[in-house]
Amino acid sequence: MATTFSYNLGAAVSTATITLNSLASSATAGRQSTEISLLDGSYNTPESVDFLLTVSLTTGTVANDKCVYLWIAGSLDGTNYEFGPPTVGASDAAYTFSTAPGTVAPPWIGAATPQFQAQSTTQTCKLTIIRPPQKIVAVVLNYSGIALHASAGNSLQYRTRFGDLR
């Protein structure tokens, strides 16, 4: 009997709960998402999860790193998260790094960085995590020199992929 491996893509793309509109540019002050459970109805974790961060800048001059950073913190037991520093929480809230993220690599399970060359532009980046943990929290840091747009073009979406052995 042959064994085949097939992927069951999530029926729809989900949008994470994270307040990105008007996120100011800062070396240490960002935003964390509400906790995202990646378990399916049978308590299985996916083979992978794709994240799509879309951010739009207001007018101004890009500066600093010209980037918006995305980090993913994971919880293997569904309760305790990797430290940042500091530790992430489980709700959409402000997040402040104790040191600038560019100086010390935080122990995250994934990271992505869209870079801007001009003002009033929208950038999108994709991040794929293979074998993710049960639950995750996303942290976004805007260090572009310009605040994110106040009402449009900012989102964090994700889609899970479950594998089946048959």
C-alpha positions in Angstrom: 0.0 0.0 0.0 1.4 3.4 -1.0 1.6 6.3 1.4 0.7 9.7 0.1 1.0 13.0 1.8 -1.5 15.7 1.1 -2.0 19.3 2.4 -5.3 20.6 3.6 -5.1 24.4 3.2 -7.1 26.5 5.5 -10.5 27.3 3.9 -9.9 31.0 4.4 -7.2 33.5 5.4 -7.7 34.7 9.0 -6.8 38.2 10.2 -5.0 38.5 13.5 -6.2 41.0 16.1 -3.5 43.6 16.3 -3.9 47.4 16.3 -1.4 48.6 13.6 -3.1 51.8 12.5 -1.1 54.9 13.5 1.7 52.8 15.0 4.5 55.3 15.6 8.1 54.8 14.5 10.2 53.7 17.5 13.4 51.8 18.3 11.7 49.9 21.1 7.9 50.5 21.3 5.8 48.2 19.1 2.5 46.3 19.3 1.7 42.7 20.1 -1.3 40.7 18.7 -4.0 38.8 20.6 -2.9 35.2 21.1 -3.5 33.0 18.0 -4.4 29.4 18.5 -3.2 27.2 15.7 -4.9 24.0 16.8 -7.6 22.5 14.6 -10.9 21.0 15.9 -9.1 17.8 16.8 -6.3 19.6 18.7 -3.7 19.0 16.0 -1.1 21.6 15.1 -0.5 22.5 11.5 2.4 21.5 9.4 3.0 25.2 8.7 1.5 28.6 8.9 1.9 31.5 6.5 1.8 35.1 7.8 1.2 38.1 5.5 2.1 41.5 7.0 0.8 44.5 5.0 1.7 48.0 6.2 1.2 51.4 4.8 3.1 54.5 5.7 1.8 58.0 6.0 3.6 61.0 4.4 7.0 62.0 5.7 10.7 61.0 5.2 11.8 57.4 5.7 14.6 57.2 8.2 16.1 54.9 10.9 16.1 51.3 9.6 13.4 52.1 7.0 11.7 48.9 8.2 8.7 47.5 9.9 9.6 44.3 11.8 7.5 41.2 12.4 8.4 38.6 15.1 6.5 35.5 16.1 6.7 34.2 19.7 5.5 30.7 20.3 4.1 28.6 23.2 4.7 24.9 23.2 2.3 24.3 26.1 -0.2 26.9 25.1 0.5 29.0 28.3 4.2 30.0 28.5 5.7 32.1 25.8 9.3 32.6 24.8 10.7 35.7 26.3 11.3 38.7 24.1 12.7 40.4 26.2 10.2 41.1 27.8 7.6 38.3 27.8 4.7 38.7 25.4 1.1 38.6 26.7 -2.0 37.1 25.2 -3.9 40.2 24.1 -3.6 43.1 21.6 -1.5 45.6 23.5 1.5 47.9 23.4 4.8 46.0 23.6 8.1 47.6 24.6 11.5 45.9 24.0 13.9 46.3 26.9 16.7 46.9 24.3 16.5 47.9 20.7 15.8 44.7 18.7 18.6 45.4 16.2 21.2 45.1 18.9 20.2 41.7 20.4 18.5 39.0 18.4 15.4 38.0 20.3 14.7 34.2 20.6 11.6 34.3 18.3 10.5 31.3 16.1 10.3 33.6 13.1 10.9 37.1 11.8 10.4 39.1 8.6 11.1 42.7 7.6 9.5 44.8 4.8 11.8 47.7 3.9 10.6 51.0 2.6 12.3 53.3 0.1 9.7 56.1 -0.1 6.9 57.6 1.8 3.1 56.9 1.3 3.8 53.4 0.1 2.4 50.0 1.1 4.7 47.0 1.6 3.8 43.3 2.1 6.0 40.5 3.4 5.4 36.8 3.9 6.7 34.7 6.7 6.3 30.9 6.8 6.8 28.9 10.1 7.3 25.2 9.7 6.0 23.0 12.5 4.7 25.9 14.6 3.7 25.5 18.3 0.1 25.4 19.6 -0.3 29.1 20.1 1.6 32.2 18.9 1.7 35.9 19.4 2.9 38.3 16.8 4.9 41.4 17.6 5.3 44.3 15.2 7.8 47.2 15.5 7.7 50.1 13.2 11.2 51.7 12.8 10.7 53.3 9.4 10.9 56.9 10.6 7.2 57.4 9.7 4.0 56.4 11.5 1.8 53.7 9.9 -1.3 55.0 8.1 -4.2 55.8 10.5 -7.0 54.1 8.7 -6.0 51.9 5.8 -3.6 49.3 4.5 -2.4 47.7 7.7 -3.1 44.1 8.6 -1.6 40.8 9.7 -3.2 37.7 8.1 -2.4 34.0 8.4 -3.3 30.7 6.9 -2.6 27.2 8.3 -1.6 24.1 6.4 -2.5 20.7 7.9 -0.9 17.5 6.4 -2.5 14.2 6.2 -0.8 10.8 5.8 -2.9 8.3 3.9 
